[in-house]
Amino acid sequence: MRALAIVLIYALLLECFYQVECEGRPVRRYQSKPPCRQPCDYKNNPCRNPCPKCKGGPWTSYVCSR
């Protein structure tokens, strides 16, 4: 019985330290024009004109909305 308890505790400890690798999120490049950032499309148009409408707030970054 003691051996079973040791095996179960060992298995639980291994699960605690088991790490799963996350997939890398795609990185979007932004044009830095204050106060609003807008995505840069390097394939078609390197960086567009200044943004007419910004979306964001104090806890989120300002991003161009269409």
C-alpha positions as CSV (number, residue, x, y, z in Angstrom):
1,M,0.0,0.0,0.0
2,R,2.9,2.3,0.8
3,A,4.5,1.7,-2.6
4,L,1.2,2.5,-4.3
5,A,1.0,5.8,-2.5
6,I,4.5,6.7,-3.4
7,V,3.9,5.9,-7.1
8,L,0.7,8.0,-7.1
9,I,2.5,11.0,-5.4
10,Y,5.4,10.7,-7.8
11,A,2.9,10.7,-10.8
12,L,1.2,13.8,-9.5
13,L,4.4,15.6,-9.0
14,L,5.5,14.8,-12.5
15,E,2.2,16.2,-13.8
16,C,2.8,19.4,-11.9
17,F,6.2,20.0,-13.7
18,Y,5.1,18.8,-17.1
19,Q,5.3,21.7,-19.6
20,V,3.4,21.9,-22.9
21,E,5.1,23.8,-25.6
22,C,2.8,26.5,-27.0
23,E,2.5,27.3,-30.7
24,G,4.1,30.6,-31.5
25,R,1.5,33.3,-32.3
26,P,1.9,35.0,-35.6
27,V,3.7,38.3,-35.3
28,R,2.1,41.4,-36.9
29,R,4.3,44.3,-37.8
30,Y,2.9,47.7,-37.1
31,Q,3.6,51.2,-38.4
32,S,4.4,53.4,-35.5
33,K,2.5,56.6,-36.1
34,P,1.1,58.1,-32.9
35,P,-1.5,57.9,-31.5
36,C,-2.7,55.0,-33.6
37,R,-0.9,51.9,-34.9
38,Q,-2.0,50.2,-38.1
39,P,-1.0,46.8,-39.6
40,C,1.7,47.0,-42.3
41,D,1.2,44.8,-45.3
42,Y,4.6,44.1,-46.7
43,K,3.4,42.1,-49.7
44,N,1.1,44.7,-51.3
45,N,1.7,48.1,-49.7
46,P,4.5,48.6,-47.1
47,C,2.7,50.9,-44.8
48,R,-0.5,52.7,-45.5
49,N,-1.5,56.4,-45.1
50,P,-2.4,57.7,-41.6
51,C,-5.4,56.0,-40.0
52,P,-8.7,57.9,-40.3
53,K,-10.3,56.0,-37.4
54,C,-8.5,54.7,-34.3
55,K,-9.9,52.0,-31.9
56,G,-8.4,51.4,-28.4
57,G,-8.3,52.6,-24.9
58,P,-6.2,53.0,-21.8
59,W,-5.8,49.2,-21.4
60,T,-5.5,48.3,-25.1
61,S,-3.2,49.6,-27.8
62,Y,-4.7,51.9,-30.4
63,V,-5.1,50.1,-33.7
64,C,-6.6,51.4,-36.9
65,S,-10.2,50.2,-37.6
66,R,-11.8,50.3,-41.0
